[in-house]
C-alpha cells in the first residue's frame, strides 16, 4: 500500500486539512501511554523501529498477547467515545 493511500482516502471522506492518519497514530500513542500501557508494546504496535541499535539487535519480542489486549482496549475505548464530548467537524473550513 502506498504511504499516501490513507491520506487520499481521508481526503475523499472530507477530512482534508482537518485530520491525518499520522494524527490518529499520535492520538493512539498518547492515549495508550497515558493509560499506562507498556511503551515497548505501544511502539511495537505502531511498527516503530528501535533507535538503540544494540537493543534492536537483541530485543526482538513481538508482544503478540499484550498487543491483542492493547488493541481490544483501544477498540472498547473508541466504542465508548461515540456521542461523548464529540463536536461535529466543520468541513467547509478546509
HTML snippet that shows the backbone in 3Dmol.js (N, CA, C, O; Angstrom):
<script src="https://3Dmol.org/build/3Dmol-min.js"></script>
<div id="view" style="width:600px;height:400px;position:relative"></div>
<script>
const pdb = `
ATOM      1  N   UNK A   1       0.847  -1.168   0.000  1.00  0.00           N
ATOM      2  CA  UNK A   1       0.000   0.000   0.000  1.00  0.00           C
ATOM      3  C   UNK A   1       0.900   1.241   0.000  1.00  0.00           C
ATOM      4  O   UNK A   1       1.895   1.289   0.723  1.00  0.00           O
ATOM      5  N   UNK A   2       0.563   2.198  -0.777  1.00  0.00           N
ATOM      6  CA  UNK A   2       1.303   3.449  -0.843  1.00  0.00           C
ATOM      7  C   UNK A   2       1.182   4.200   0.478  1.00  0.00           C
ATOM      8  O   UNK A   2       0.174   4.087   1.176  1.00  0.00           O
ATOM      9  N   UNK A   3       2.216   4.969   0.815  1.00  0.00           N
ATOM     10  CA  UNK A   3       2.167   5.757   2.048  1.00  0.00           C
ATOM     11  C   UNK A   3       1.074   6.834   1.989  1.00  0.00           C
ATOM     12  O   UNK A   3       0.665   7.350   3.030  1.00  0.00           O
ATOM     13  N   UNK A   4       0.611   7.168   0.816  1.00  0.00           N
ATOM     14  CA  UNK A   4      -0.420   8.197   0.684  1.00  0.00           C
ATOM     15  C   UNK A   4      -1.840   7.647   0.600  1.00  0.00           C
ATOM     16  O   UNK A   4      -2.798   8.419   0.571  1.00  0.00           O
ATOM     17  N   UNK A   5      -1.989   6.338   0.560  1.00  0.00           N
ATOM     18  CA  UNK A   5      -3.305   5.737   0.379  1.00  0.00           C
ATOM     19  C   UNK A   5      -4.298   6.200   1.443  1.00  0.00           C
ATOM     20  O   UNK A   5      -5.410   6.615   1.116  1.00  0.00           O
ATOM     21  N   UNK A   6      -3.900   6.131   2.711  1.00  0.00           N
ATOM     22  CA  UNK A   6      -4.817   6.539   3.783  1.00  0.00           C
ATOM     23  C   UNK A   6      -5.098   8.044   3.740  1.00  0.00           C
ATOM     24  O   UNK A   6      -6.219   8.473   4.010  1.00  0.00           O
ATOM     25  N   UNK A   7      -4.098   8.833   3.406  1.00  0.00           N
ATOM     26  CA  UNK A   7      -4.310  10.282   3.299  1.00  0.00           C
ATOM     27  C   UNK A   7      -5.324  10.611   2.206  1.00  0.00           C
ATOM     28  O   UNK A   7      -6.208  11.446   2.397  1.00  0.00           O
ATOM     29  N   UNK A   8      -5.186   9.946   1.062  1.00  0.00           N
ATOM     30  CA  UNK A   8      -6.134  10.171  -0.030  1.00  0.00           C
ATOM     31  C   UNK A   8      -7.538   9.733   0.376  1.00  0.00           C
ATOM     32  O   UNK A   8      -8.516  10.422   0.088  1.00  0.00           O
ATOM     33  N   UNK A   9      -7.634   8.583   1.048  1.00  0.00           N
ATOM     34  CA  UNK A   9      -8.946   8.093   1.479  1.00  0.00           C
ATOM     35  C   UNK A   9      -9.583   9.066   2.466  1.00  0.00           C
ATOM     36  O   UNK A   9     -10.774   9.364   2.366  1.00  0.00           O
ATOM     37  N   UNK A  10      -8.805   9.556   3.405  1.00  0.00           N
ATOM     38  CA  UNK A  10      -9.354  10.510   4.376  1.00  0.00           C
ATOM     39  C   UNK A  10      -9.774  11.803   3.692  1.00  0.00           C
ATOM     40  O   UNK A  10     -10.778  12.410   4.064  1.00  0.00           O
ATOM     41  N   UNK A  11      -9.007  12.223   2.694  1.00  0.00           N
ATOM     42  CA  UNK A  11      -9.383  13.421   1.947  1.00  0.00           C
ATOM     43  C   UNK A  11     -10.708  13.246   1.240  1.00  0.00           C
ATOM     44  O   UNK A  11     -11.540  14.154   1.232  1.00  0.00           O
ATOM     45  N   UNK A  12     -10.910  12.066   0.640  1.00  0.00           N
ATOM     46  CA  UNK A  12     -12.174  11.789  -0.046  1.00  0.00           C
ATOM     47  C   UNK A  12     -13.354  11.707   0.926  1.00  0.00           C
ATOM     48  O   UNK A  12     -14.502  11.933   0.543  1.00  0.00           O
ATOM     49  N   UNK A  13     -13.056  11.379   2.192  1.00  0.00           N
ATOM     50  CA  UNK A  13     -14.120  11.321   3.210  1.00  0.00           C
ATOM     51  C   UNK A  13     -14.415  12.697   3.804  1.00  0.00           C
ATOM     52  O   UNK A  13     -15.306  12.831   4.642  1.00  0.00           O
ATOM     53  N   UNK A  14     -13.672  13.721   3.376  1.00  0.00           N
ATOM     54  CA  UNK A  14     -13.941  15.067   3.854  1.00  0.00           C
ATOM     55  C   UNK A  14     -13.023  15.551   4.957  1.00  0.00           C
ATOM     56  O   UNK A  14     -13.265  16.610   5.535  1.00  0.00           O
ATOM     57  N   UNK A  15     -11.977  14.803   5.262  1.00  0.00           N
ATOM     58  CA  UNK A  15     -11.078  15.175   6.349  1.00  0.00           C
ATOM     59  C   UNK A  15      -9.841  15.944   5.887  1.00  0.00           C
ATOM     60  O   UNK A  15      -8.966  16.226   6.705  1.00  0.00           O
ATOM     61  N   UNK A  16      -9.743  16.288   4.610  1.00  0.00           N
ATOM     62  CA  UNK A  16      -8.566  17.011   4.125  1.00  0.00           C
ATOM     63  C   UNK A  16      -8.421  18.327   4.886  1.00  0.00           C
ATOM     64  O   UNK A  16      -9.358  19.121   4.966  1.00  0.00           O
ATOM     65  N   UNK A  17      -7.235  18.538   5.440  1.00  0.00           N
ATOM     66  CA  UNK A  17      -6.974  19.752   6.203  1.00  0.00           C
ATOM     67  C   UNK A  17      -7.523  19.719   7.621  1.00  0.00           C
ATOM     68  O   UNK A  17      -7.350  20.676   8.376  1.00  0.00           O
ATOM     69  N   UNK A  18      -8.183  18.626   7.989  1.00  0.00           N
ATOM     70  CA  UNK A  18      -8.785  18.516   9.320  1.00  0.00           C
ATOM     71  C   UNK A  18      -8.062  17.466  10.160  1.00  0.00           C
ATOM     72  O   UNK A  18      -7.785  17.698  11.337  1.00  0.00           O
ATOM     73  N   UNK A  19      -7.757  16.322   9.568  1.00  0.00           N
ATOM     74  CA  UNK A  19      -7.110  15.223  10.291  1.00  0.00           C
ATOM     75  C   UNK A  19      -6.228  14.435   9.328  1.00  0.00           C
ATOM     76  O   UNK A  19      -6.435  14.451   8.114  1.00  0.00           O
ATOM     77  N   UNK A  20      -5.248  13.752   9.892  1.00  0.00           N
ATOM     78  CA  UNK A  20      -4.330  12.934   9.091  1.00  0.00           C
ATOM     79  C   UNK A  20      -4.191  11.557   9.729  1.00  0.00           C
ATOM     80  O   UNK A  20      -4.443  11.397  10.924  1.00  0.00           O
ATOM     81  N   UNK A  21      -3.791  10.560   8.939  1.00  0.00           N
ATOM     82  CA  UNK A  21      -3.540   9.239   9.535  1.00  0.00           C
ATOM     83  C   UNK A  21      -2.498   9.315  10.651  1.00  0.00           C
ATOM     84  O   UNK A  21      -2.654   8.668  11.687  1.00  0.00           O
ATOM     85  N   UNK A  22      -1.451  10.090  10.451  1.00  0.00           N
ATOM     86  CA  UNK A  22      -0.416  10.204  11.479  1.00  0.00           C
ATOM     87  C   UNK A  22      -0.979  10.837  12.746  1.00  0.00           C
ATOM     88  O   UNK A  22      -0.555  10.493  13.850  1.00  0.00           O
ATOM     89  N   UNK A  23      -1.919  11.748  12.601  1.00  0.00           N
ATOM     90  CA  UNK A  23      -2.561  12.349  13.765  1.00  0.00           C
ATOM     91  C   UNK A  23      -3.323  11.319  14.588  1.00  0.00           C
ATOM     92  O   UNK A  23      -3.327  11.378  15.818  1.00  0.00           O
ATOM     93  N   UNK A  24      -3.969  10.371  13.906  1.00  0.00           N
ATOM     94  CA  UNK A  24      -4.668   9.302  14.624  1.00  0.00           C
ATOM     95  C   UNK A  24      -3.673   8.399  15.336  1.00  0.00           C
ATOM     96  O   UNK A  24      -3.945   7.928  16.440  1.00  0.00           O
ATOM     97  N   UNK A  25      -2.524   8.153  14.717  1.00  0.00           N
ATOM     98  CA  UNK A  25      -1.490   7.350  15.369  1.00  0.00           C
ATOM     99  C   UNK A  25      -0.964   8.072  16.607  1.00  0.00           C
ATOM    100  O   UNK A  25      -0.731   7.445  17.640  1.00  0.00           O
ATOM    101  N   UNK A  26      -0.778   9.378  16.508  1.00  0.00           N
ATOM    102  CA  UNK A  26      -0.305  10.160  17.657  1.00  0.00           C
ATOM    103  C   UNK A  26      -1.345  10.145  18.778  1.00  0.00           C
ATOM    104  O   UNK A  26      -0.996  10.022  19.952  1.00  0.00           O
ATOM    105  N   UNK A  27      -2.615  10.271  18.414  1.00  0.00           N
ATOM    106  CA  UNK A  27      -3.690  10.203  19.400  1.00  0.00           C
ATOM    107  C   UNK A  27      -3.672   8.863  20.123  1.00  0.00           C
ATOM    108  O   UNK A  27      -3.778   8.814  21.349  1.00  0.00           O
ATOM    109  N   UNK A  28      -3.538   7.781  19.372  1.00  0.00           N
ATOM    110  CA  UNK A  28      -3.497   6.445  19.973  1.00  0.00           C
ATOM    111  C   UNK A  28      -2.294   6.311  20.898  1.00  0.00           C
ATOM    112  O   UNK A  28      -2.433   5.846  22.029  1.00  0.00           O
ATOM    113  N   UNK A  29      -1.125   6.710  20.434  1.00  0.00           N
ATOM    114  CA  UNK A  29       0.082   6.605  21.244  1.00  0.00           C
ATOM    115  C   UNK A  29      -0.056   7.385  22.546  1.00  0.00           C
ATOM    116  O   UNK A  29       0.257   6.868  23.619  1.00  0.00           O
ATOM    117  N   UNK A  30      -0.516   8.608  22.455  1.00  0.00           N
ATOM    118  CA  UNK A  30      -0.679   9.445  23.641  1.00  0.00           C
ATOM    119  C   UNK A  30      -1.665   8.832  24.624  1.00  0.00           C
ATOM    120  O   UNK A  30      -1.379   8.730  25.817  1.00  0.00           O
ATOM    121  N   UNK A  31      -2.820   8.426  24.124  1.00  0.00           N
ATOM    122  CA  UNK A  31      -3.854   7.855  24.985  1.00  0.00           C
ATOM    123  C   UNK A  31      -3.362   6.574  25.652  1.00  0.00           C
ATOM    124  O   UNK A  31      -3.541   6.395  26.857  1.00  0.00           O
ATOM    125  N   UNK A  32      -2.743   5.683  24.877  1.00  0.00           N
ATOM    126  CA  UNK A  32      -2.271   4.408  25.420  1.00  0.00           C
ATOM    127  C   UNK A  32      -1.162   4.610  26.445  1.00  0.00           C
ATOM    128  O   UNK A  32      -1.113   3.906  27.454  1.00  0.00           O
ATOM    129  N   UNK A  33      -0.270   5.568  26.194  1.00  0.00           N
ATOM    130  CA  UNK A  33       0.767   5.879  27.177  1.00  0.00           C
ATOM    131  C   UNK A  33       0.155   6.441  28.455  1.00  0.00           C
ATOM    132  O   UNK A  33       0.562   6.067  29.555  1.00  0.00           O
ATOM    133  N   UNK A  34      -0.823   7.341  28.316  1.00  0.00           N
ATOM    134  CA  UNK A  34      -1.481   7.913  29.494  1.00  0.00           C
ATOM    135  C   UNK A  34      -2.241   6.857  30.287  1.00  0.00           C
ATOM    136  O   UNK A  34      -2.403   6.990  31.500  1.00  0.00           O
ATOM    137  N   UNK A  35      -2.705   5.817  29.617  1.00  0.00           N
ATOM    138  CA  UNK A  35      -3.436   4.741  30.292  1.00  0.00           C
ATOM    139  C   UNK A  35      -2.498   3.728  30.943  1.00  0.00           C
ATOM    140  O   UNK A  35      -2.956   2.792  31.597  1.00  0.00           O
ATOM    141  N   UNK A  36      -1.193   3.906  30.770  1.00  0.00           N
ATOM    142  CA  UNK A  36      -0.228   3.064  31.459  1.00  0.00           C
ATOM    143  C   UNK A  36       0.206   1.810  30.723  1.00  0.00           C
ATOM    144  O   UNK A  36       0.815   0.924  31.323  1.00  0.00           O
ATOM    145  N   UNK A  37      -0.094   1.716  29.437  1.00  0.00           N
ATOM    146  CA  UNK A  37       0.385   0.568  28.669  1.00  0.00           C
ATOM    147  C   UNK A  37       1.905   0.652  28.532  1.00  0.00           C
ATOM    148  O   UNK A  37       2.479   1.741  28.506  1.00  0.00           O
ATOM    149  N   UNK A  38       2.535  -0.493  28.446  1.00  0.00           N
ATOM    150  CA  UNK A  38       3.983  -0.579  28.314  1.00  0.00           C
ATOM    151  C   UNK A  38       4.418   0.110  27.020  1.00  0.00           C
ATOM    152  O   UNK A  38       3.941  -0.250  25.944  1.00  0.00           O
ATOM    153  N   UNK A  39       5.316   1.094  27.108  1.00  0.00           N
ATOM    154  CA  UNK A  39       5.767   1.804  25.899  1.00  0.00           C
ATOM    155  C   UNK A  39       6.367   0.885  24.833  1.00  0.00           C
ATOM    156  O   UNK A  39       6.222   1.155  23.641  1.00  0.00           O
ATOM    157  N   UNK A  40       7.040  -0.197  25.243  1.00  0.00           N
ATOM    158  CA  UNK A  40       7.591  -1.137  24.258  1.00  0.00           C
ATOM    159  C   UNK A  40       6.477  -1.766  23.431  1.00  0.00           C
ATOM    160  O   UNK A  40       6.628  -1.962  22.224  1.00  0.00           O
ATOM    161  N   UNK A  41       5.365  -2.082  24.077  1.00  0.00           N
ATOM    162  CA  UNK A  41       4.239  -2.696  23.373  1.00  0.00           C
ATOM    163  C   UNK A  41       3.598  -1.688  22.424  1.00  0.00           C
ATOM    164  O   UNK A  41       3.262  -2.022  21.288  1.00  0.00           O
ATOM    165  N   UNK A  42       3.433  -0.469  22.890  1.00  0.00           N
ATOM    166  CA  UNK A  42       2.850   0.581  22.048  1.00  0.00           C
ATOM    167  C   UNK A  42       3.720   0.810  20.816  1.00  0.00           C
ATOM    168  O   UNK A  42       3.209   0.855  19.697  1.00  0.00           O
ATOM    169  N   UNK A  43       5.006   0.954  21.008  1.00  0.00           N
ATOM    170  CA  UNK A  43       5.922   1.202  19.891  1.00  0.00           C
ATOM    171  C   UNK A  43       5.924   0.046  18.904  1.00  0.00           C
ATOM    172  O   UNK A  43       5.974   0.262  17.693  1.00  0.00           O
ATOM    173  N   UNK A  44       5.868  -1.192  19.418  1.00  0.00           N
ATOM    174  CA  UNK A  44       5.841  -2.352  18.528  1.00  0.00           C
ATOM    175  C   UNK A  44       4.543  -2.364  17.726  1.00  0.00           C
ATOM    176  O   UNK A  44       4.548  -2.681  16.536  1.00  0.00           O
ATOM    177  N   UNK A  45       3.421  -2.016  18.382  1.00  0.00           N
ATOM    178  CA  UNK A  45       2.136  -1.989  17.682  1.00  0.00           C
ATOM    179  C   UNK A  45       2.132  -0.929  16.582  1.00  0.00           C
ATOM    180  O   UNK A  45       1.537  -1.130  15.523  1.00  0.00           O
ATOM    181  N   UNK A  46       2.786   0.180  16.830  1.00  0.00           N
ATOM    182  CA  UNK A  46       2.864   1.247  15.830  1.00  0.00           C
ATOM    183  C   UNK A  46       3.943   0.971  14.774  1.00  0.00           C
ATOM    184  O   UNK A  46       4.155   1.778  13.869  1.00  0.00           O
ATOM    185  N   UNK A  47       4.614  -0.169  14.897  1.00  0.00           N
ATOM    186  CA  UNK A  47       5.659  -0.596  13.958  1.00  0.00           C
ATOM    187  C   UNK A  47       6.833   0.379  13.922  1.00  0.00           C
ATOM    188  O   UNK A  47       7.455   0.580  12.878  1.00  0.00           O
ATOM    189  N   UNK A  48       7.128   0.980  15.067  1.00  0.00           N
ATOM    190  CA  UNK A  48       8.286   1.867  15.150  1.00  0.00           C
ATOM    191  C   UNK A  48       9.542   1.037  15.359  1.00  0.00           C
ATOM    192  O   UNK A  48       9.537   0.079  16.133  1.00  0.00           O
ATOM    193  N   UNK A  49      10.603   1.398  14.677  1.00  0.00           N
ATOM    194  CA  UNK A  49      11.878   0.695  14.810  1.00  0.00           C
ATOM    195  C   UNK A  49      12.598   1.194  16.064  1.00  0.00           C
ATOM    196  O   UNK A  49      12.535   2.375  16.405  1.00  0.00           O
ATOM    197  N   UNK A  50      13.269   0.289  16.728  1.00  0.00           N
ATOM    198  CA  UNK A  50      14.085   0.644  17.892  1.00  0.00           C
ATOM    199  C   UNK A  50      15.246   1.507  17.439  1.00  0.00           C
ATOM    200  O   UNK A  50      15.966   1.136  16.512  1.00  0.00           O
ATOM    201  N   UNK A  51      15.440   2.654  18.078  1.00  0.00           N
ATOM    202  CA  UNK A  51      16.526   3.556  17.685  1.00  0.00           C
ATOM    203  C   UNK A  51      17.871   3.131  18.262  1.00  0.00           C
ATOM    204  O   UNK A  51      18.917   3.403  17.672  1.00  0.00           O
ATOM    205  N   UNK A  52      17.846   2.470  19.408  1.00  0.00           N
ATOM    206  CA  UNK A  52      19.072   1.986  20.024  1.00  0.00           C
ATOM    207  C   UNK A  52      19.503   0.728  19.268  1.00  0.00           C
ATOM    208  O   UNK A  52      18.857  -0.314  19.370  1.00  0.00           O
ATOM    209  N   UNK A  53      20.577   0.829  18.524  1.00  0.00           N
ATOM    210  CA  UNK A  53      20.988  -0.263  17.636  1.00  0.00           C
ATOM    211  C   UNK A  53      21.356  -1.535  18.393  1.00  0.00           C
ATOM    212  O   UNK A  53      21.092  -2.636  17.910  1.00  0.00           O
ATOM    213  N   UNK A  54      21.958  -1.401  19.567  1.00  0.00           N
ATOM    214  CA  UNK A  54      22.303  -2.588  20.347  1.00  0.00           C
ATOM    215  C   UNK A  54      21.029  -3.270  20.828  1.00  0.00           C
ATOM    216  O   UNK A  54      20.891  -4.487  20.708  1.00  0.00           O
ATOM    217  N   UNK A  55      20.099  -2.491  21.370  1.00  0.00           N
ATOM    218  CA  UNK A  55      18.834  -3.068  21.833  1.00  0.00           C
ATOM    219  C   UNK A  55      18.081  -3.703  20.661  1.00  0.00           C
ATOM    220  O   UNK A  55      17.513  -4.786  20.800  1.00  0.00           O
ATOM    221  N   UNK A  56      18.078  -3.036  19.523  1.00  0.00           N
ATOM    222  CA  UNK A  56      17.378  -3.565  18.343  1.00  0.00           C
ATOM    223  C   UNK A  56      17.958  -4.915  17.915  1.00  0.00           C
ATOM    224  O   UNK A  56      17.225  -5.789  17.450  1.00  0.00           O
ATOM    225  N   UNK A  57      19.264  -5.083  18.072  1.00  0.00           N
ATOM    226  CA  UNK A  57      19.910  -6.332  17.666  1.00  0.00           C
ATOM    227  C   UNK A  57      19.488  -7.503  18.547  1.00  0.00           C
ATOM    228  O   UNK A  57      19.451  -8.643  18.084  1.00  0.00           O
ATOM    229  N   UNK A  58      19.171  -7.236  19.803  1.00  0.00           N
ATOM    230  CA  UNK A  58      18.874  -8.318  20.737  1.00  0.00           C
ATOM    231  C   UNK A  58      17.415  -8.420  21.149  1.00  0.00           C
ATOM    232  O   UNK A  58      16.943  -9.501  21.504  1.00  0.00           O
ATOM    233  N   UNK A  59      16.712  -7.328  21.105  1.00  0.00           N
ATOM    234  CA  UNK A  59      15.323  -7.297  21.591  1.00  0.00           C
ATOM    235  C   UNK A  59      14.380  -7.480  20.405  1.00  0.00           C
ATOM    236  O   UNK A  59      14.118  -6.536  19.660  1.00  0.00           O
ATOM    237  N   UNK A  60      13.874  -8.693  20.238  1.00  0.00           N
ATOM    238  CA  UNK A  60      13.035  -8.997  19.076  1.00  0.00           C
ATOM    239  C   UNK A  60      11.643  -9.451  19.457  1.00  0.00           C
ATOM    240  O   UNK A  60      10.928 -10.022  18.635  1.00  0.00           O
ATOM    241  N   UNK A  61      11.257  -9.205  20.682  1.00  0.00           N
ATOM    242  CA  UNK A  61       9.932  -9.642  21.140  1.00  0.00           C
ATOM    243  C   UNK A  61       8.840  -8.973  20.312  1.00  0.00           C
ATOM    244  O   UNK A  61       8.946  -7.800  19.954  1.00  0.00           O
ATOM    245  N   UNK A  62       7.804  -9.725  20.016  1.00  0.00           N
ATOM    246  CA  UNK A  62       6.663  -9.201  19.259  1.00  0.00           C
ATOM    247  C   UNK A  62       5.501  -8.812  20.176  1.00  0.00           C
ATOM    248  O   UNK A  62       4.640  -8.032  19.769  1.00  0.00           O
ATOM    249  N   UNK A  63       5.459  -9.336  21.398  1.00  0.00           N
ATOM    250  CA  UNK A  63       4.418  -8.995  22.376  1.00  0.00           C
ATOM    251  C   UNK A  63       3.003  -9.245  21.845  1.00  0.00           C
ATOM    252  O   UNK A  63       2.102  -8.445  22.099  1.00  0.00           O
ATOM    253  N   UNK A  64       2.800 -10.325  21.124  1.00  0.00           N
ATOM    254  CA  UNK A  64       1.503 -10.531  20.471  1.00  0.00           C
ATOM    255  C   UNK A  64       0.333 -10.590  21.450  1.00  0.00           C
ATOM    256  O   UNK A  64      -0.698  -9.969  21.194  1.00  0.00           O
ATOM    257  N   UNK A  65       0.460 -11.314  22.560  1.00  0.00           N
ATOM    258  CA  UNK A  65      -0.655 -11.378  23.522  1.00  0.00           C
ATOM    259  C   UNK A  65      -0.949 -10.008  24.112  1.00  0.00           C
ATOM    260  O   UNK A  65      -2.111  -9.620  24.234  1.00  0.00           O
ATOM    261  N   UNK A  66       0.099  -9.269  24.481  1.00  0.00           N
ATOM    262  CA  UNK A  66      -0.078  -7.937  25.047  1.00  0.00           C
ATOM    263  C   UNK A  66      -0.665  -6.965  24.021  1.00  0.00           C
ATOM    264  O   UNK A  66      -1.484  -6.111  24.361  1.00  0.00           O
ATOM    265  N   UNK A  67      -0.236  -7.106  22.759  1.00  0.00           N
ATOM    266  CA  UNK A  67      -0.749  -6.227  21.706  1.00  0.00           C
ATOM    267  C   UNK A  67      -2.226  -6.495  21.440  1.00  0.00           C
ATOM    268  O   UNK A  67      -2.985  -5.566  21.166  1.00  0.00           O
ATOM    269  N   UNK A  68      -2.640  -7.766  21.521  1.00  0.00           N
ATOM    270  CA  UNK A  68      -4.064  -8.083  21.367  1.00  0.00           C
ATOM    271  C   UNK A  68      -4.877  -7.404  22.463  1.00  0.00           C
ATOM    272  O   UNK A  68      -5.935  -6.836  22.192  1.00  0.00           O
ATOM    273  N   UNK A  69      -4.389  -7.461  23.696  1.00  0.00           N
ATOM    274  CA  UNK A  69      -5.082  -6.813  24.818  1.00  0.00           C
ATOM    275  C   UNK A  69      -5.130  -5.294  24.624  1.00  0.00           C
ATOM    276  O   UNK A  69      -6.157  -4.660  24.867  1.00  0.00           O
ATOM    277  N   UNK A  70      -4.015  -4.727  24.187  1.00  0.00           N
ATOM    278  CA  UNK A  70      -3.949  -3.293  23.934  1.00  0.00           C
ATOM    279  C   UNK A  70      -4.974  -2.896  22.870  1.00  0.00           C
ATOM    280  O   UNK A  70      -5.713  -1.928  23.050  1.00  0.00           O
ATOM    281  N   UNK A  71      -5.019  -3.640  21.766  1.00  0.00           N
ATOM    282  CA  UNK A  71      -5.932  -3.296  20.680  1.00  0.00           C
ATOM    283  C   UNK A  71      -7.395  -3.509  21.086  1.00  0.00           C
ATOM    284  O   UNK A  71      -8.271  -2.770  20.637  1.00  0.00           O
ATOM    285  N   UNK A  72      -7.668  -4.512  21.932  1.00  0.00           N
ATOM    286  CA  UNK A  72      -9.038  -4.692  22.408  1.00  0.00           C
ATOM    287  C   UNK A  72      -9.426  -3.527  23.301  1.00  0.00           C
ATOM    288  O   UNK A  72     -10.552  -3.035  23.227  1.00  0.00           O
ATOM    289  N   UNK A  73      -8.491  -3.079  24.154  1.00  0.00           N
ATOM    290  CA  UNK A  73      -8.771  -1.911  24.999  1.00  0.00           C
ATOM    291  C   UNK A  73      -9.050  -0.690  24.113  1.00  0.00           C
ATOM    292  O   UNK A  73      -9.987   0.066  24.369  1.00  0.00           O
ATOM    293  N   UNK A  74      -8.228  -0.503  23.066  1.00  0.00           N
ATOM    294  CA  UNK A  74      -8.392   0.639  22.162  1.00  0.00           C
ATOM    295  C   UNK A  74      -9.744   0.581  21.463  1.00  0.00           C
ATOM    296  O   UNK A  74     -10.421   1.603  21.352  1.00  0.00           O
ATOM    297  N   UNK A  75     -10.147  -0.589  20.991  1.00  0.00           N
ATOM    298  CA  UNK A  75     -11.455  -0.742  20.328  1.00  0.00           C
ATOM    299  C   UNK A  75     -12.589  -0.420  21.298  1.00  0.00           C
ATOM    300  O   UNK A  75     -13.537   0.281  20.944  1.00  0.00           O
ATOM    301  N   UNK A  76     -12.486  -0.937  22.526  1.00  0.00           N
ATOM    302  CA  UNK A  76     -13.510  -0.649  23.540  1.00  0.00           C
ATOM    303  C   UNK A  76     -13.540   0.842  23.875  1.00  0.00           C
ATOM    304  O   UNK A  76     -14.611   1.425  24.045  1.00  0.00           O
ATOM    305  N   UNK A  77     -12.361   1.452  23.968  1.00  0.00           N
ATOM    306  CA  UNK A  77     -12.269   2.890  24.248  1.00  0.00           C
ATOM    307  C   UNK A  77     -12.950   3.694  23.147  1.00  0.00           C
ATOM    308  O   UNK A  77     -13.731   4.603  23.431  1.00  0.00           O
ATOM    309  N   UNK A  78     -12.655   3.360  21.885  1.00  0.00           N
ATOM    310  CA  UNK A  78     -13.272   4.093  20.773  1.00  0.00           C
ATOM    311  C   UNK A  78     -14.785   3.896  20.753  1.00  0.00           C
ATOM    312  O   UNK A  78     -15.533   4.845  20.518  1.00  0.00           O
ATOM    313  N   UNK A  79     -15.237   2.670  20.999  1.00  0.00           N
ATOM    314  CA  UNK A  79     -16.681   2.416  21.054  1.00  0.00           C
ATOM    315  C   UNK A  79     -17.339   3.265  22.135  1.00  0.00           C
ATOM    316  O   UNK A  79     -18.438   3.782  21.939  1.00  0.00           O
ATOM    317  N   UNK A  80     -16.672   3.407  23.269  1.00  0.00           N
ATOM    318  CA  UNK A  80     -17.229   4.172  24.388  1.00  0.00           C
ATOM    319  C   UNK A  80     -17.279   5.672  24.096  1.00  0.00           C
ATOM    320  O   UNK A  80     -18.008   6.406  24.763  1.00  0.00           O
ATOM    321  N   UNK A  81     -16.510   6.135  23.106  1.00  0.00           N
ATOM    322  CA  UNK A  81     -16.463   7.565  22.794  1.00  0.00           C
ATOM    323  C   UNK A  81     -17.622   8.029  21.924  1.00  0.00           C
ATOM    324  O   UNK A  81     -17.822   9.233  21.766  1.00  0.00           O
ATOM    325  N   UNK A  82     -18.385   7.110  21.362  1.00  0.00           N
ATOM    326  CA  UNK A  82     -19.485   7.513  20.487  1.00  0.00           C
ATOM    327  C   UNK A  82     -20.450   8.415  21.236  1.00  0.00           C
ATOM    328  O   UNK A  82     -21.029   8.027  22.251  1.00  0.00           O
ATOM    329  N   UNK A  83     -20.612   9.615  20.721  1.00  0.00           N
ATOM    330  CA  UNK A  83     -21.565  10.563  21.286  1.00  0.00           C
ATOM    331  C   UNK A  83     -21.094  11.262  22.551  1.00  0.00           C
ATOM    332  O   UNK A  83     -21.845  12.042  23.137  1.00  0.00           O
ATOM    333  N   UNK A  84     -19.863  10.998  22.986  1.00  0.00           N
ATOM    334  CA  UNK A  84     -19.348  11.604  24.214  1.00  0.00           C
ATOM    335  C   UNK A  84     -18.374  12.721  23.856  1.00  0.00           C
ATOM    336  O   UNK A  84     -17.335  12.474  23.243  1.00  0.00           O
ATOM    337  N   UNK A  85     -18.711  13.937  24.238  1.00  0.00           N
ATOM    338  CA  UNK A  85     -17.827  15.087  24.012  1.00  0.00           C
ATOM    339  C   UNK A  85     -17.334  15.187  22.572  1.00  0.00           C
ATOM    340  O   UNK A  85     -16.193  15.576  22.321  1.00  0.00           O
ATOM    341  N   UNK A  86     -18.180  14.841  21.659  1.00  0.00           N
ATOM    342  CA  UNK A  86     -17.801  14.899  20.248  1.00  0.00           C
ATOM    343  C   UNK A  86     -18.416  16.140  19.627  1.00  0.00           C
ATOM    344  O   UNK A  86     -19.619  16.380  19.725  1.00  0.00           O
ATOM    345  N   UNK A  87     -17.562  16.917  18.990  1.00  0.00           N
ATOM    346  CA  UNK A  87     -18.048  18.090  18.278  1.00  0.00           C
ATOM    347  C   UNK A  87     -18.000  17.810  16.789  1.00  0.00           C
ATOM    348  O   UNK A  87     -17.017  17.251  16.301  1.00  0.00           O
ATOM    349  N   UNK A  88     -19.030  18.182  16.060  1.00  0.00           N
ATOM    350  CA  UNK A  88     -19.012  17.942  14.624  1.00  0.00           C
ATOM    351  C   UNK A  88     -17.882  18.735  13.964  1.00  0.00           C
ATOM    352  O   UNK A  88     -17.554  19.845  14.382  1.00  0.00           O
ATOM    353  N   UNK A  89     -17.315  18.155  12.956  1.00  0.00           N
ATOM    354  CA  UNK A  89     -16.256  18.805  12.214  1.00  0.00           C
ATOM    355  C   UNK A  89     -16.881  19.724  11.172  1.00  0.00           C
ATOM    356  O   UNK A  89     -17.801  19.324  10.460  1.00  0.00           O
ATOM    357  N   UNK A  90     -16.386  20.952  11.083  1.00  0.00           N
ATOM    358  CA  UNK A  90     -16.859  21.901  10.095  1.00  0.00           C
ATOM    359  C   UNK A  90     -16.038  21.702   8.814  1.00  0.00           C
ATOM    360  O   UNK A  90     -14.975  22.300   8.651  1.00  0.00           O
ATOM    361  N   UNK A  91     -16.540  20.861   7.918  1.00  0.00           N
ATOM    362  CA  UNK A  91     -15.805  20.526   6.716  1.00  0.00           C
ATOM    363  C   UNK A  91     -15.689  21.705   5.750  1.00  0.00           C
ATOM    364  O   UNK A  91     -14.823  21.695   4.875  1.00  0.00           O
ATOM    365  N   UNK A  92     -16.529  22.701   5.889  1.00  0.00           N
ATOM    366  CA  UNK A  92     -16.461  23.854   4.994  1.00  0.00           C
ATOM    367  C   UNK A  92     -15.176  24.646   5.237  1.00  0.00           C
ATOM    368  O   UNK A  92     -14.732  25.394   4.365  1.00  0.00           O
ATOM    369  N   UNK A  93     -14.590  24.486   6.400  1.00  0.00           N
ATOM    370  CA  UNK A  93     -13.379  25.217   6.776  1.00  0.00           C
ATOM    371  C   UNK A  93     -12.218  24.853   5.860  1.00  0.00           C
ATOM    372  O   UNK A  93     -11.422  25.720   5.498  1.00  0.00           O
ATOM    373  N   UNK A  94     -12.112  23.593   5.482  1.00  0.00           N
ATOM    374  CA  UNK A  94     -10.949  23.128   4.701  1.00  0.00           C
ATOM    375  C   UNK A  94     -11.001  23.592   3.320  1.00  0.00           C
ATOM    376  O   UNK A  94     -10.104  23.291   2.534  1.00  0.00           O
TER     377      UNK A  94
END
`;
const viewer = $3Dmol.createViewer("view");
viewer.addModel(pdb, "pdb");
viewer.setStyle({}, {cartoon: {color: "spectrum"}});
viewer.zoomTo();
viewer.render();
</script>
